[in-house]
Amino acid sequence: MNGTYFKFHKDGTFSEEGFYENDTLTGIRYQYATNKISSQRIYLDKKTNLAKYINYKNGTDTIITQGFYRGETKDSCWIYYSESGNKKRELFYKNGKKTGYRKDYFENGKLEKYTEYKNETEEGLKFTLSAKGDTLSKYFMKNGNRNGIYSGIERTEIPRILNWPLIQLKVVGNFSENKKHGRFQYFYPNGKIAMDQNYTEGKLSGERMVFDSLGNKLTSTHYLKGKLNGDWTEWYASGKKRREAHFDKGKQNGREAEYFENEKTRMEAIYSNNKIAGNRIFYYENGKPKVKEIYKDGILTEQISYDAKGKTKRTLIKPEIINEDKGIPQDMEGETEDQVAETADNIYTIAEQMPEFQGGDAAMFKFLQKNINYPQMEKENGIQGKCYIQFVVTKDGEVEDIKVLRGVPGGPGCDKEAVRVVKLFPKFKPGLMNGKPVSVRYNLPIKFSLQ
């Protein structure tokens, strides 16, 4: 075939125009959309069939793509532009596969991402920059997986500092076959270390230490294959001990104690296979018992409250039975007379008719299932457990004064997620005393479990 050829759309308008010489395309081949040039190929070398390709925006003169074809296969450098005409992406091909570097740009033309490829697979250096030019992440790829030294900036939650928001931390660590492996360190903007921890094949292993932004050590926990294993110790910023506990392969065992900053015991209990065995006692700062909880087979069966002088204030029989399947408190049984007594802040602990989620417990369970998102850090490290949330249902049915009574061990993200979802609760049917709406304090265990 020799000479010019034409192709047409069904409506009779041009679709393509080109020129053959000895059965080989040469010169310029045009493609049309609504009688306007949409793209063109400029043939540069008959022997290699190399052609420059240019693609235009909606039949205008604005270029949105340009690159090279060798036959019908992408080759050499390709550049993509935004609708405003700024360079958006630049990358290289060889035999139709990404080989070489790829660069992505912000709208202002500054580099955002850099990635190296080999035969369509990420291989070599990869990094991401902020709009200001700061390095957000930097690591090396091998066979499409992260390998070797990693550094970057991450929005991170500090374990056990529950009231802190996600903050930007500098991270230095190591990857092996796309899994965290070896030491990972996180740093505050002031350069002080925030977390120091170790991984083995993507799972926490060994000691994890957490510090505040002044350099005070707050937490020391130990892990084995992603599960808590060994001593757990927390400190106040003053350096005085705040809490101590022990875990064996993810299950709590032995003595747990919490302390006031004056070093007197705030709470103590004995655990066996992740359940309280015997009693758990809370104390006033003067050392006198405040609340004594009696457990049988890990279930709370009796609760005794004392005033600051040690005199018994109240005894609750079976104050809360927890449905393990649903994770929702059932009705309380065996109340004593003063169980329904109003507290000083006009909030009942037990009412004649307890507050009810709209639609009942089943509807509340469904609401939790729908809205809870398993925190990524806890998910990656296999952290599971129950978070005990307390809140007040006001006489108007509003949910207020939400707090964590007891968090998931090693899972601060679970505690925050539980609080977040409870804040989403719609109005309850308020509790009633003598037929009148009253404010009632409500306890809710929320179970985080990886299937």
MOGI-V518203 format. One line per field, one symbol per residue. burial: # if it has 9 or more other C-alpha atoms within 8 Angstrom, else .. Layout:
burial->???
//
This chain:
burial->.....#.#....#########...#########...########.#..#########.##..########...#########..##########..###########.##########..##########..#.########..##########..###..#.....#########..##########...#########.############.##########.############..##########.###########.##########..###########..#########..##########.#.#.##########...###..#..##..####....######.#####..#.###..#...#.##..######################..#.#..##..#########.#.....#######...############...
//
